Amino acid sequence: MPELPEVEVVARGLRACVLGRTVRSAVLRVPRLRWPLPEGLSERLAGQRLDDIERRGKYLLLHFGQGSLIVHLGMSGSLRFMTRWEAPRAHDHVDLCFEHGWLRLHDPRRFGAVLWHGSDLGPAGAHPLLARLGVEPLGGGFDGALLHRGTRGRRLAIKQLLLAGQVVVGVGNIYASESLFRAGIRPTTAAARLSRRRCDRLADEIRATLAEAIDRGGTTLRDFSGADGQSGYFQLDCFVYGREGQPCRHCATPVRMAHQQQRATFWCPSCQT
């Protein structure tokens, strides 16, 4: 599924092509995705200027004068901007029509979301889906000290804690595996066992891994693409993710794979302790 780097790549692409533009109309082709589409959304958006675009965890926030559109890409969704009209295909569920093109949401599995948070309800961050998210890993509030505090007394494995999103948000499955490899930490290690020094290193590697992935356009394993339709290339740089049985790029030990809470986890048994 699109993780933080992929969503950030989409956000940056959208800023380049639709920020400051006015919505002429919105076309909703299905009544619901993961949740029902907001009633009257087309009428709410028509004539509104897109003032800002943010990312919060794996959510996109499109801010208009009267409220914010909260978009989640689910397991396989994409947002693509088109300057020329294309007839909708199967699973092209939502179009935002601007004066110079179309922004189209494609979601084959319909696990994504398009929600409306009116400005009368306060900032978009107060929405129930966003209010309890952890700190942003690329923001100034995330460091080893915060991670160390968040792991105290936590018996669950460190990879599971990273995926939970309560301490730090957006470190998805691919990037948790890669960050833990770079930090030399086995993903099954109990979170409470990590020292402050190891938390410092892990926080640094989380930031570095996510930043590198964004620079590489994200990861395309199946069908992710940015707002311009281009695929990401971070998968070519992975040290462990998706490399079960292949030699570790550092020590040549075969990479292992196991499942933690139904998620595939990859690690090197020699480099990670």
C-alpha positions in Angstrom: 0.0 0.0 0.0 1.2 3.6 -0.4 3.2 4.5 2.6 4.5 7.9 3.9 7.1 8.4 1.1 4.6 7.6 -1.6 2.0 9.9 -0.2 4.6 12.7 0.2 5.6 12.2 -3.5 1.9 12.5 -4.4 1.5 15.6 -2.3 4.5 17.3 -3.9 3.2 16.5 -7.3 -0.2 17.9 -6.6 1.3 21.1 -5.2 3.0 21.6 -8.6 -0.1 21.1 -10.7 -3.3 22.1 -8.8 -2.3 24.3 -5.8 -4.1 27.7 -6.0 -6.5 26.4 -8.7 -10.3 26.4 -8.5 -12.5 23.4 -8.7 -15.1 23.6 -11.4 -16.9 20.4 -10.5 -16.5 17.1 -8.8 -17.7 13.8 -10.2 -18.4 10.9 -7.8 -19.0 7.6 -9.5 -19.5 5.3 -6.5 -21.5 5.9 -3.3 -18.7 4.8 -1.0 -15.1 3.7 -0.8 -14.0 2.5 2.7 -16.6 4.8 4.1 -19.5 6.5 2.3 -18.6 9.5 0.2 -19.8 12.8 1.8 -23.3 13.9 0.7 -23.3 17.0 -1.4 -19.5 16.9 -1.9 -19.8 18.1 -5.5 -21.8 21.1 -4.5 -19.4 21.9 -1.6 -16.3 21.8 -3.8 -17.6 23.6 -6.9 -16.1 27.1 -7.2 -13.6 26.6 -4.3 -9.9 27.4 -4.5 -7.4 24.8 -3.4 -5.4 26.9 -0.9 -3.0 24.3 0.5 -2.0 20.6 0.4 -0.6 18.8 3.4 0.3 15.3 4.3 -0.4 13.8 7.7 0.9 10.3 8.1 -0.5 8.5 5.1 -3.4 11.0 4.6 -3.5 13.8 2.1 -5.2 17.0 3.2 -6.5 19.3 0.5 -7.5 22.6 2.2 -10.2 24.8 0.7 -11.8 27.9 2.1 -14.8 26.1 3.6 -13.0 23.0 4.8 -10.6 20.2 3.9 -10.8 17.1 1.8 -9.1 14.2 3.6 -7.9 11.5 1.2 -6.4 8.1 1.9 -5.1 5.9 -1.0 -5.9 2.7 0.8 -4.1 -0.5 -0.4 -3.7 0.3 -4.1 -5.2 3.8 -4.8 -3.6 6.5 -6.8 -4.2 10.2 -7.6 -3.2 11.3 -11.1 -3.5 14.7 -12.7 -4.4 14.8 -16.4 -4.2 17.8 -18.7 -6.2 15.9 -21.4 -9.5 14.2 -20.8 -9.5 10.4 -20.7 -12.6 8.3 -20.5 -12.9 6.8 -17.0 -11.8 3.2 -16.6 -13.1 0.7 -14.1 -12.2 1.8 -10.6 -11.8 5.5 -11.6 -14.1 6.6 -8.7 -13.6 10.4 -8.2 -12.7 13.3 -10.5 -11.9 16.8 -9.4 -12.2 19.0 -12.4 -10.1 22.1 -12.5 -10.0 24.8 -15.2 -6.8 23.3 -16.6 -7.2 19.6 -16.0 -8.6 16.7 -14.0 -7.4 15.1 -10.8 -8.6 11.4 -10.8 -8.7 8.9 -7.9 -8.3 5.3 -9.0 -8.8 2.7 -6.4 -9.3 -1.0 -7.5 -9.8 -2.4 -4.0 -11.9 0.5 -2.7 -10.0 0.6 0.6 -9.3 4.3 0.3 -11.2 7.2 1.6 -12.5 10.6 0.6 -13.9 12.5 3.5 -14.9 16.2 4.2 -14.0 18.1 7.3 -15.8 21.5 7.4 -13.9 24.6 8.6 -16.6 25.0 11.2 -15.4 21.8 12.9 -11.9 23.3 13.5 -8.6 22.4 11.9 -8.4 19.2 9.8 -6.0 17.7 12.3 -8.9 17.5 14.8 -10.7 14.9 12.6 -11.0 11.6 14.5 -8.8 9.8 12.0 -6.0 12.3 12.5 -6.2 13.5 16.1 -4.5 10.5 17.7 -1.7 10.0 15.2 1.9 10.0 16.5 4.5 12.6 15.6 5.7 13.0 12.0 9.1 11.3 11.5 10.4 14.0 9.3 9.3 16.8 11.6 11.3 18.5 14.3 9.4 16.7 17.1 10.8 13.3 16.3 14.1 12.1 17.7 15.7 9.3 19.7 14.5 10.8 23.0 10.9 10.7 21.9 11.3 7.2 20.6 13.0 6.0 23.8 10.1 7.4 25.9 7.6 5.8 23.7 9.2 2.4 24.0 9.4 2.3 27.8 7.3 -0.5 29.3 6.3 -1.8 25.8 6.7 -5.5 25.4 5.7 -5.7 21.8 8.3 -6.0 19.1 9.9 -2.8 17.9 8.6 -3.3 14.4 5.1 -3.7 15.6 5.4 -0.5 17.6 6.6 1.4 14.6 3.7 0.2 12.5 1.1 1.0 15.2 1.5 4.8 14.5 1.0 5.9 18.0 4.5 7.0 18.8 5.6 7.9 15.3 3.3 7.9 12.3 3.7 6.7 8.7 6.7 4.3 9.1 5.0 1.6 7.1 6.1 -2.0 6.5 8.7 -1.5 3.9 10.5 1.4 5.6 10.3 -0.2 9.1 12.2 -3.2 7.8 14.7 -1.1 6.0 15.2 1.3 8.9 15.7 -1.5 11.4 18.3 -3.1 9.2 20.2 0.1 8.8 20.1 0.6 12.6 21.2 -3.0 13.2 18.1 -3.9 15.3 16.3 -7.2 14.9 12.6 -6.5 14.2 11.5 -9.0 16.9 13.4 -7.2 19.7 11.1 -6.1 22.5 10.7 -2.3 22.3 11.4 -1.8 26.0 14.8 -3.4 25.6 16.1 -0.7 23.3 18.6 1.6 24.9 18.6 5.4 24.4 21.7 5.0 22.2 19.9 2.5 19.9 16.8 4.6 19.8 18.9 7.6 18.7 20.3 5.5 15.9 16.9 4.1 14.9 15.3 7.5 14.8 18.2 8.8 12.6 17.8 5.8 10.2 14.0 6.2 10.0 14.5 9.8 8.9 17.2 9.0 6.5 15.4 6.0 4.9 12.1 8.0 4.4 14.0 10.9 3.0 15.9 8.7 0.5 12.7 7.0 -0.5 11.0 10.3 -1.2 14.0 11.4 -3.3 13.6 8.1 -5.3 10.0 8.7 -6.0 8.8 6.2 -3.4 8.5 2.4 -3.9 6.6 0.7 -6.7 6.0 -2.9 -6.0 2.8 -3.3 -8.0 1.0 -0.2 -9.2 2.0 2.9 -7.2 2.6 6.0 -9.3 2.9 9.7 -8.5 0.5 12.4 -9.6 2.4 12.5 -12.9 1.9 8.8 -13.5 5.6 8.0 -12.8 6.7 5.0 -10.8 9.1 5.1 -7.8 12.5 3.4 -7.7 13.3 2.9 -4.0 12.7 -0.8 -4.3 15.9 -1.1 -6.3 17.8 0.1 -3.2 16.2 -2.1 -0.5 18.7 -3.9 1.7 16.3 -6.5 3.0 12.7 -5.9 2.0 11.5 -8.4 -0.6 15.0 -10.1 -0.6 14.3 -13.4 1.3 17.0 -15.9 0.6 19.2 -13.4 -1.2 22.6 -12.5 0.2 22.8 -9.5 2.6 24.3 -6.6 0.8 26.7 -6.1 3.8 27.7 -9.6 4.9 26.3 -12.0 2.3 24.2 -13.9 4.9 20.9 -15.0 3.4 18.1 -12.6 4.2 15.3 -14.1 6.2 11.5 -13.5 6.2 8.8 -14.1 8.8 5.4 -12.7 9.5 4.6 -10.4 12.4 0.9 -9.8 12.8 0.3 -10.9 9.2 2.9 -8.5 7.8 6.0 -9.8 6.0 9.2 -8.9 7.9 12.7 -9.2 6.4 16.0 -9.0 8.3 19.6 -10.2 8.2 20.3 -12.6 11.1 24.0 -11.5 11.2 23.7 -7.7 10.9 20.7 -7.3 13.1 20.8 -8.2 16.8 
